[in-house]
Amino acid sequence: MTRKHVAQGIGAIALLVVGVAAGVTWTERHGRGQLAAGGATSERSAGVQVSREGAKSDEAVEVSLTPEAVERAGIQTTSARNATASATLSVSGTVMSNAYRDTKVNALVGGVVRQVAVELGAPVTRGQPLTVIFSGELADAQMKYLSMQAMLNADHQKLERTQKLVGLGAASRQELEEITATHTGHETEVAAARQRLLLLGLGPEDVSRLTDALHVVSEVTVRAPADGVVIARGVNPGQVVGAAQELFTVTDLSTVWVIGDLYEKDFAAVRVGSGTTVTVPATPGLPLRGRVAYIDPRVDPATRTAKVRVEVPNNGGDLRLGMYVTLSFESRAGGHVTLVPRDAVQAVGNRNVVYVLVEGGEGRFAERTVKLGAAHGDSFEVLDGLKPGELVVTAGSFFLRAEAGRTRSGG
């Protein structure tokens, strides 16, 4: 009886173990089926289907979207384009004024500075008063002009009387000729004295008003010869100045020069007339465009460099004299490269990828690892991984990157 009861107990235990194992297997399979069904339902509801076979953290995947999902994500594509390869040469430069537009303002007459009407850096217009100079030399020149004018008037009256006497036979023809010659000489002297007054800074109206000693002026106003900015000022009130002394420098800053140094090995890469990009440290994202206007034919024996001059428009006044900038020269290096917009490139780990529209596949986008080269404005140079003409995603590439990332993580 004991052996019979033991055998029955062992059999019951075996049946229990088999039943538990079968239940666990059924539950696992049922749960997996529900999970798979739920995942497929979730993907179908979002309009996204992703290939998961062999998808690892560093492997490319393919994302498929329904037309509705493409529209919701704002997917836009553009063709990778073929461009001529170019090399960029960058050198440091210094901003200088355009020397051809610098105007020196000199004292036309010696004297004492009474007042200065402009500050350093002030904008001026043509004819605007800059300074007033008290000059004894100017007064002396006016008195001489009045004296010469009086002598000319006397000679003119004498000439008229002589002409009448010759007509009456009371004076000889020789006397008339002598008086005429003297009158002509005095006319020339008066004209020279008048011109000297103009050269000393008096205007034509000032000279016309000079009829007697009461109208003699001892001050002359120095005016701006052109529109521009005062970049140099060499006088102050009370200062004694001489004739031809430099008082101010006025320059037009609508264009400026940027001077850089070119090494001998770079001479072949830069030509007069070549386009140049000028980058200002204060605004690196807003480069300015200029052109090479001059390359010095001489090489500095100490530095083995030659000066290059770039003329740059400066209407906004971003370039200030003495500022350090960067000059970038682009030269054609031969051959061709593939370019894609910056928006098309996404970083995945330590890789750069683009999403390429699969040929013949509606809404299918393949993740493609690419090797990037130099930047060209709003585009990147692609050295490997893409061919010209392939359609890459620009707008919406971030969305595809997110979907591909969920795929690799098993989400």
C-alpha positions in Angstrom: 0.0 0.0 0.0 2.8 2.3 0.8 4.5 1.7 -2.5 1.2 2.3 -4.3 0.6 5.6 -2.6 4.2 6.8 -3.3 3.8 6.0 -7.0 0.5 7.9 -7.2 2.1 11.0 -5.5 5.0 11.1 -7.9 2.6 10.8 -10.9 0.5 13.7 -9.6 3.6 15.9 -9.1 4.8 15.2 -12.7 1.4 16.1 -14.1 1.4 19.4 -12.2 4.9 20.3 -13.5 3.8 19.6 -17.1 0.7 21.7 -16.7 2.6 24.7 -15.3 5.2 24.6 -18.1 2.5 24.5 -20.7 0.7 27.5 -19.1 3.9 29.6 -19.1 4.6 28.9 -22.7 1.1 29.8 -23.7 1.2 33.0 -21.7 4.6 34.1 -23.2 3.4 33.4 -26.8 0.1 35.2 -26.2 1.9 38.2 -24.6 4.3 38.5 -27.5 1.5 38.3 -30.0 -0.3 41.1 -28.2 2.9 43.3 -28.1 3.6 42.7 -31.8 0.0 43.5 -32.7 0.0 46.6 -30.5 3.3 47.9 -32.0 2.1 47.4 -35.5 -1.1 49.2 -34.7 0.8 52.1 -33.2 3.1 52.4 -36.3 0.2 52.2 -38.6 -1.7 54.9 -36.7 1.3 57.2 -37.1 1.8 56.5 -40.7 5.4 55.3 -40.1 7.0 51.9 -40.9 10.6 51.3 -40.2 12.8 48.3 -41.2 14.3 46.8 -38.1 16.3 43.9 -39.5 19.9 44.2 -38.2 19.4 47.8 -37.0 22.2 48.7 -34.6 23.2 52.0 -33.0 25.7 52.7 -35.7 23.9 51.2 -38.7 21.7 53.0 -41.3 18.0 52.3 -41.5 15.2 53.0 -43.9 12.1 54.9 -42.9 8.8 54.6 -44.8 6.1 57.2 -44.5 2.6 57.3 -45.9 1.7 60.3 -48.0 -0.3 61.8 -45.1 2.8 61.4 -42.8 5.1 63.1 -45.4 2.7 66.0 -45.6 2.4 66.3 -41.8 6.2 66.2 -41.3 6.7 68.9 -44.0 9.2 66.7 -45.9 11.0 68.6 -48.7 13.8 67.3 -51.0 16.4 68.8 -53.2 19.0 67.3 -55.5 22.7 67.1 -54.5 24.4 69.4 -57.0 27.7 69.2 -58.8 30.0 72.2 -58.4 33.5 73.2 -59.4 36.0 72.5 -56.6 37.6 75.5 -55.0 40.2 76.2 -52.4 39.9 79.0 -49.8 42.9 81.0 -48.6 42.6 83.1 -45.5 44.9 85.8 -44.3 44.7 88.6 -41.7 44.1 92.1 -42.8 43.9 95.7 -41.5 41.2 98.2 -42.4 42.5 101.5 -43.8 40.9 104.5 -45.4 40.7 104.7 -49.2 43.8 106.9 -49.8 42.4 108.0 -53.1 39.5 109.6 -51.2 41.5 111.3 -48.5 41.5 115.1 -48.8 44.1 117.1 -46.9 42.9 120.5 -45.7 45.8 123.0 -45.5 46.1 126.6 -44.3 46.1 128.9 -47.2 47.5 131.7 -45.1 49.6 131.9 -41.9 48.1 133.2 -38.7 46.5 132.4 -35.4 43.6 129.9 -35.1 40.6 131.6 -33.6 38.2 128.7 -33.3 37.8 125.1 -34.5 34.2 124.1 -35.5 34.5 120.3 -35.8 35.6 117.4 -33.7 37.7 114.4 -34.7 35.4 111.8 -36.3 32.7 114.3 -37.1 30.9 114.0 -40.5 31.1 117.1 -42.7 29.7 118.3 -46.0 31.3 120.3 -48.7 31.6 124.0 -47.8 31.0 123.5 -44.1 33.3 125.8 -41.9 36.1 123.9 -40.2 38.2 126.6 -38.6 38.7 130.4 -38.5 42.2 131.9 -38.8 43.2 135.4 -37.9 45.9 136.6 -40.4 47.8 139.8 -40.7 49.2 138.5 -44.0 45.6 138.5 -45.3 45.0 142.1 -44.2 48.3 143.2 -45.9 47.2 141.5 -49.1 43.9 143.3 -49.1 45.5 146.7 -48.5 47.9 146.1 -51.4 44.9 145.2 -53.6 43.2 148.5 -52.6 46.3 150.4 -53.4 46.7 148.8 -56.8 43.0 149.4 -57.5 43.4 153.1 -56.7 46.4 153.4 -59.0 44.5 151.7 -61.8 41.6 154.1 -61.4 44.0 157.1 -61.6 45.6 155.7 -64.7 42.2 155.1 -66.3 41.2 158.8 -65.8 44.6 159.9 -67.2 44.2 157.7 -70.2 40.7 159.2 -71.0 42.1 162.8 -70.7 45.1 162.0 -73.0 42.8 160.4 -75.6 40.8 163.7 -75.6 43.9 165.8 -75.9 45.2 163.7 -78.8 41.9 164.3 -80.5 42.4 168.1 -80.1 46.0 167.9 -81.1 47.2 169.0 -77.7 49.0 165.7 -76.9 51.2 163.5 -79.0 50.4 159.9 -80.1 53.6 158.8 -78.2 52.2 160.1 -74.9 49.0 158.2 -75.5 50.9 155.0 -76.1 53.0 155.4 -73.0 49.9 156.0 -70.8 48.1 153.1 -72.4 51.0 150.7 -71.6 51.1 151.9 -68.0 47.3 151.4 -67.6 47.6 147.9 -69.0 50.4 147.1 -66.6 48.3 148.3 -63.6 45.3 146.2 -64.8 47.5 143.1 -64.8 48.8 143.9 -61.3 45.3 144.4 -59.9 44.2 141.1 -61.5 47.2 139.4 -59.8 46.4 141.0 -56.5 42.8 139.9 -56.7 43.8 136.3 -57.6 46.1 136.3 -54.5 43.2 137.2 -52.3 41.2 134.3 -53.7 44.1 132.0 -53.1 44.4 133.2 -49.5 40.8 132.0 -48.8 38.6 135.0 -49.6 35.6 134.3 -51.8 34.7 136.3 -55.0 31.9 138.1 -53.1 34.4 139.2 -50.4 36.7 140.6 -53.0 33.9 142.4 -54.8 32.9 144.1 -51.5 36.5 145.3 -51.0 36.2 148.9 -52.1 37.9 150.7 -49.2 39.8 150.1 -46.0 36.6 149.7 -44.0 35.9 146.4 -45.8 39.3 144.8 -45.0 38.9 141.6 -43.1 41.6 139.9 -41.0 39.9 136.5 -40.6 39.6 133.7 -43.1 37.3 130.7 -42.8 38.7 127.3 -43.8 35.9 125.2 -45.3 35.5 121.4 -46.0 36.6 120.7 -49.6 34.4 117.6 -49.8 31.8 115.4 -48.0 33.3 112.9 -45.6 34.5 112.3 -42.1 37.2 114.1 -40.2 39.9 111.5 -39.5 42.7 113.8 -38.6 42.8 117.2 -36.8 46.0 119.0 -36.2 44.9 122.4 -34.8 43.5 123.9 -31.6 42.3 127.4 -30.8 45.2 129.8 -30.2 47.7 127.7 -32.2 50.0 129.6 -34.7 49.9 128.0 -38.1 51.9 128.7 -41.3 50.8 128.8 -44.9 50.4 125.3 -46.4 50.3 123.7 -43.0 48.0 120.6 -42.8 45.0 121.3 -40.5 42.6 118.4 -41.2 42.1 115.2 -43.2 38.6 114.6 -44.5 37.9 111.2 -46.1 35.0 109.4 -47.7 34.4 106.1 -45.8 31.7 104.7 -48.1 34.5 102.4 -49.3 37.6 101.4 -47.4 40.8 99.4 -48.1 41.8 96.2 -46.3 45.5 95.5 -46.5 46.8 91.9 -46.1 50.0 89.9 -46.6 50.4 87.2 -49.2 53.2 84.6 -48.9 55.1 83.7 -52.0 53.5 80.2 -52.2 50.0 81.9 -52.5 50.8 84.3 -55.3 49.3 82.0 -57.9 46.0 81.7 -56.0 45.1 85.4 -55.9 44.5 87.8 -58.9 43.6 91.4 -59.3 39.8 91.5 -59.6 39.2 88.3 -57.7 36.3 88.3 -55.3 37.1 88.3 -51.6 35.1 87.7 -48.4 35.9 90.0 -45.4 35.0 88.6 -42.0 34.6 91.1 -39.1 35.3 89.6 -35.6 32.3 91.6 -34.2 29.9 90.1 -36.8 31.3 86.8 -38.0 28.0 85.7 -39.4 27.7 88.7 -41.7 30.7 88.7 -44.0 31.3 91.5 -46.5 32.2 91.1 -50.1 35.1 93.0 -51.8 37.5 92.7 -54.7 41.3 92.6 -55.0 42.3 96.0 -56.4 46.1 95.8 -56.1 48.9 93.3 -55.4 52.3 94.8 -54.6 54.9 93.7 -57.2 57.6 93.9 -54.5 58.2 91.2 -51.9 59.3 92.2 -48.4 62.8 90.6 -48.0 62.2 90.2 -44.2 58.8 88.5 -44.3 58.8 87.2 -47.9 55.3 88.6 -48.3 53.6 91.0 -50.7 50.9 93.4 -49.8 47.4 92.8 -51.2 44.8 95.5 -51.2 41.1 94.7 -51.2 38.5 97.4 -51.8 35.3 96.9 -49.7 32.0 98.8 -49.7 31.4 100.2 -46.2 28.0 101.9 -46.4 26.9 100.5 -43.1 30.1 101.7 -41.3 30.8 98.2 -40.0 34.5 98.5 -40.9 36.4 100.9 -38.7 39.9 102.2 -39.5 42.6 100.1 -37.9 40.3 97.1 -37.3 41.7 93.6 -37.7 39.7 91.4 -40.1 40.1 88.1 -42.0 40.4 88.0 -45.8 39.3 84.9 -47.6 40.2 84.3 -51.2 38.5 81.6 -53.2 40.5 80.0 -56.1 39.4 77.3 -58.4 41.3 74.1 -57.7 40.1 72.0 -60.7 37.7 69.0 -60.6 34.2 68.9 -59.2 32.6 68.2 -55.9 29.1 67.3 -54.6 27.3 69.9 -52.5 24.2 69.5 -50.3 22.4 72.1 -48.2 23.3 72.4 -44.5 19.7 71.5 -43.6 20.1 68.1 -45.2 22.9 67.0 -42.9 22.1 65.5 -39.4 24.6 64.3 -36.8 24.0 60.7 -35.5 26.6 59.9 -32.8 29.9 60.4 -34.5 28.5 60.1 -38.0 27.0 62.7 -40.4 24.0 61.4 -42.3 21.6 62.5 -45.0 18.2 61.0 -45.8 17.9 60.0 -49.5 14.6 59.4 -51.2 14.7 55.8 -52.4 14.3 55.6 -56.1 10.9 54.1 -57.1 9.8 54.0 -53.5 6.9 56.3 -52.6 7.6 57.8 -49.1 10.7 55.6 -48.5 13.9 57.4 -47.2 17.2 55.7 -46.7 19.6 57.0 -44.1 23.0 57.4 -45.7 26.3 58.1 -43.9 28.4 60.8 -45.6 31.9 62.2 -45.3 31.9 66.0 -45.3 34.5 68.4 -46.6 34.7 72.2 -46.5 31.7 74.4 -46.0 30.6 76.6 -49.0 28.2 79.2 -47.7 24.9 77.4 -47.0 26.2 74.1 -48.3 28.6 71.3 -47.3 31.0 69.5 -49.6 30.3 65.7 -49.7 33.5 63.7 -50.2 31.9 60.3 -50.0 28.5 58.6 -49.6 26.5 60.6 -52.1 26.3 61.3 -55.8 25.2 64.4 -57.7 21.5 64.3 -58.6 20.3 62.1 -55.7 17.4 63.6 -53.9 18.1 64.4 -50.2 15.7 65.6 -47.6 16.1 69.2 -46.4 13.0 70.3 -44.5 11.9 67.4 -42.3 15.3 65.7 -42.0 15.2 66.2 -38.2 11.9 64.3 -38.1 13.4 61.4 -40.1 16.4 61.3 -37.7 14.1 61.0 -34.7 12.2 58.1 -36.3 15.4 56.4 -37.3 16.7 56.8 -33.7 13.6 55.2 -32.2 14.1 52.3 -34.6 17.7 51.7 -33.5 16.6 51.8 -29.8 13.8 49.3 -30.5 11.0 51.8 -29.7 
